[in-house]
């Protein structure tokens, strides 16, 4: 029976370098959990967002940006048509009356 495990190298602030299984490291990162160094017992915390969280955040920002741009476009479109109507009324008043 062949067993294959990928490891991730971790270096602690105390200088100790050791390896933990890749699946465990990914689980720690995904759940933002603590890992304790076996030498100095200092906790290594994974507070940073993982790739999935980062991409979800960026996607949400882009969607909000698109919604904002659409609202602005609608506002300026309505504003432009309002000015167009106002211009037509003023132009009609200023035209000389022909008999």
Protein Blocks (a to p, Z undefined) as FASTA:
>chain_A
ZZdddddddddfkopacdddfklmmmmmmnopadddfklopacddfbccfklmmmmmmmm
mmmmmmmmmmmmmmmmmmmmmmmmmmmmmmmmmpccdZZ
